[in-house]
Amino acid sequence: MIKAVIFDIDNTLLSFDAYVKYAMKNGFEEFGIGPYQESMYPVFHRINLGLWEAIERNEITFEELEKVRWNKVFQALGISADGPAFETYFRDCLFENAIPVEGAADLLQYLQGKYLLFAASNGPYHQQVNRLRIAGMLPFFSQLFISEEMGCSKPSEQFFQMCLLRINQKAGDLIRPEEIMVIGDSITADINGGKQAGMKTCLYNPEKRTVPFDQKPNHEVMSLEEVQTFL
Ligand SMILES: [Mg+2]
């Protein structure tokens, strides 16, 4: 029986994609880069995803991602602009933005009181706390597990072991890994990480990405509303 739920933040509770489009549209104008076009977002998405996967494989750090991300995007778009300066704008703007994923607030409301709720993220600490606060989601969580503060990141074993330890410091009864469900959009960070720690997993997969057979989660949903059918 599930007793605790760990939510991923970006693109599970808060829409990072919607934010990026917003920041590109406004930022390109502000930086005199020229008009933003819909076809530009997929370029950012591909480069950003590649960099985050490199972080998950411990090949680069988040600080390194910040240095190269927008230079790579601008280069791929054939735009001449200052990548690190745009990164600063992008990050400042993100700090104050929290666009909820459809159904996220309703789901938290539904789960509240039934389960202990936690949120886990590889993003920067103050930024993620602030964004959950703006979205009105912060009060739902017993505790946040943010990599910057934990000193390790998803999907490492150390990260999920630390989550388990902290959850049990909060809980009255002992909670075993299989009584915890991880809900997230990343097959690498959330699903593989949770599975390796012996936890149950739910993949939020609105884009219907193909999941490799050996990485199947316990549940797969295309909308957050569907989570209510098994929790
Ligand atoms: Mg995510």
Residues whose N, C-alpha, C, O or C-beta is under 5 A from the ligand:
A	BS01	MG	D8 I9 D10 N11 T12 D185 S186
